[in-house]
């Protein structure tokens, strides 16, 4: 046998071995894939069973809760009083918020409507005094300052006598 034949024989033998290895690897891969598939099927069935159990528990919990909000009579009364307060405030924009609350409180104490409470002499006097205080606070003072007098020409160009007469005019000496 020549060297060339040995090399060719070695190559064919190696090829046969790799084919055997590949076929055994393929069989091993197939077996592991089948095992993985079975494992995940079992896991999926187990999780589906847990989901159905949890869903049934969730339905039990949901049925115990009431979905509609409960409103107490007290809540309704608070809302109605707030609406009345807002309507009264809109009808009387000249009355401050704190005063509106006082008028509403006085009306409820005297078993009158807020409009009737406004007609009480005590309330009228109180609101008139508050209005007068507000007007005094908002009044603008008059200025006793005289308007600025402009010089006939720039101060730098004035002579001493012109400057002296200009200053006397501003100060109001003469």
Secondary structure, DSSP 8 states (H G I E B T S, - for coil): --HHHHHHHHHHHHHHHHHHHHHHHHHHHHHHHHHHHHHHHHHHHHHHHHHHHHHHHHHHHHHHS--S----HHHHHHHHHHHHHHHHHHH-TTS-HHHHHHHHHHHHHTT--HHHHHTSHHHHHHHHHHHHHHHHHH-------------SS-GGG--HHHHHHHHHHHHT--
